[in-house]
Amino acid sequence: MPPSDNIEKTGSTTVTLTINDAPVVLTVDRAMAPCAANAFISLAEQGYYNDTSCHKLSTGDAKYLQCGDPSGTGNGGSGYSYPVEKEAKAGGS
């Protein structure tokens, strides 16, 4: 479980993932989705995503790469959930 006290709710941070030996730098916006950011950063720090595959790639209108499920199917999970953050909007708009 990620820490649940004093969750950062402002600003952003960068996280670097390595996919196929190439660094991919992400900007995690704590202000838009603080619970999701907190969970993602905590799992990354714990090594949860290490040696996992990317199981879904979309090149349509909504472009995304979905990775990090230990089962490789998109159905695995960390064993916990967090609130849906309705204010968050995809694409930063």
C-alpha positions, 0 to 999 in steps of 0.5 A: 500500500502507498502511504496515505498521509500527506499525499502531495496535491500540487506540482508535478514530478518526473519518473523515468521508466526503462522500456526495451533498454530505452529511458522513457521520461514521464511527467506525473501531475500530482495536482490533476490526480494526486491519488493516482500519482501517489499510487504510481510513484509508490509502486515504482519505488517498490519495484512493482513494475520491474520486469513486466511487459507492455500488454496494450498499445493504441495508435488510434485517436487515443494513443497510449502504451499500457504496461506494468501488469505483472500478469501481462494481461491487463487484468492483474493489479496491485491488490488495492484501489484508490478513489476515482479522481473525476477532475482529472482529464486525459491529455491535460485539457 
